[in-house]
Amino acid sequence: MHKLHYGDINTSDGYVHLMVNGSLDREKFEQFVRRYITEDNLLLYADSQNVMWGGIQEAFAFTQEHMLSNRIRVASMDFLAKLIIEPTGVGAGHLASG
């Protein structure tokens, strides 16, 4: 995952604020992710010990748990959609043409 999601992504779409009252907001998170990934399953990477594959609900819980100490990398199964969620609570995404 780290090798396929290496470096920064294109942030020309701009950053999206995902926090409400100091916490990751489920609705904002899901809208942000679904803007780029409509598949049922996502790949998430926080660090070499914390990686997951699963649905949007599991992705929210994973992100909420790990985002304060790590940049979360999210990708579609084909790696055409790549997102980052920063510890500051903002996210950016990029959708490559396949």
ZIMOZI-V377035 format. One record per residue. N is the residue number from 0. RES is the residue in one small letter. PHI is phi as a letter, one per 40 degrees, with the letter a starting at -180 (999 if undefined). NEAR is the number of other C-alpha atoms within 10 Angstrom. Layout:
n->N res->RES phi->PHI near->NEAR
n->N res->RES phi->PHI near->NEAR
//
This chain:
n->0 res->m phi->999 near->15
n->1 res->h phi->c near->12
n->2 res->k phi->c near->6
n->3 res->l phi->c near->9
n->4 res->h phi->b near->17
n->5 res->y phi->c near->9
n->6 res->g phi->g near->8
n->7 res->d phi->c near->11
n->8 res->i phi->c near->16
n->9 res->n phi->c near->14
n->10 res->t phi->b near->13
n->11 res->s phi->c near->9
n->12 res->d phi->c near->10
n->13 res->g phi->g near->11
n->14 res->y phi->c near->16
n->15 res->v phi->b near->15
n->16 res->h phi->c near->17
n->17 res->l phi->b near->22
n->18 res->m phi->b near->16
n->19 res->v phi->b near->11
n->20 res->n phi->f near->6
n->21 res->g phi->g near->9
n->22 res->s phi->b near->10
n->23 res->l phi->c near->21
n->24 res->d phi->c near->16
n->25 res->r phi->d near->17
n->26 res->e phi->c near->12
n->27 res->k phi->c near->15
n->28 res->f phi->c near->24
n->29 res->e phi->c near->16
n->30 res->q phi->c near->12
n->31 res->f phi->c near->19
n->32 res->v phi->c near->25
n->33 res->r phi->c near->13
n->34 res->r phi->c near->13
n->35 res->y phi->b near->18
n->36 res->i phi->b near->24
n->37 res->t phi->b near->12
n->38 res->e phi->c near->11
n->39 res->d phi->c near->11
n->40 res->n phi->b near->16
n->41 res->l phi->b near->22
n->42 res->l phi->b near->19
n->43 res->l phi->b near->24
n->44 res->y phi->b near->23
n->45 res->a phi->b near->21
n->46 res->d phi->a near->15
n->47 res->s phi->c near->8
n->48 res->q phi->c near->7
n->49 res->n phi->b near->12
n->50 res->v phi->b near->15
n->51 res->m phi->a near->15
n->52 res->w phi->b near->17
n->53 res->g phi->i near->13
n->54 res->g phi->c near->13
n->55 res->i phi->c near->20
n->56 res->q phi->c near->11
n->57 res->e phi->c near->15
n->58 res->a phi->c near->21
n->59 res->f phi->c near->17
n->60 res->a phi->c near->12
n->61 res->f phi->c near->20
n->62 res->t phi->c near->24
n->63 res->q phi->d near->18
n->64 res->e phi->c near->13
n->65 res->h phi->b near->16
n->66 res->m phi->c near->18
n->67 res->l phi->c near->14
n->68 res->s phi->b near->12
n->69 res->n phi->a near->17
n->70 res->r phi->c near->19
n->71 res->i phi->c near->23
n->72 res->r phi->b near->26
n->73 res->v phi->b near->27
n->74 res->a phi->a near->26
n->75 res->s phi->c near->21
n->76 res->m phi->c near->15
n->77 res->d phi->c near->10
n->78 res->f phi->g near->18
n->79 res->l phi->c near->14
n->80 res->a phi->b near->23
n->81 res->k phi->b near->25
n->82 res->l phi->b near->26
n->83 res->i phi->b near->23
n->84 res->i phi->b near->24
n->85 res->e phi->c near->20
n->86 res->p phi->d near->16
n->87 res->t phi->c near->16
n->88 res->g phi->g near->21
n->89 res->v phi->b near->16
n->90 res->g phi->b near->22
n->91 res->a phi->b near->21
n->92 res->g phi->b near->26
n->93 res->h phi->a near->19
n->94 res->l phi->b near->18
n->95 res->a phi->c near->11
n->96 res->s phi->c near->6
n->97 res->g phi->c near->7
//
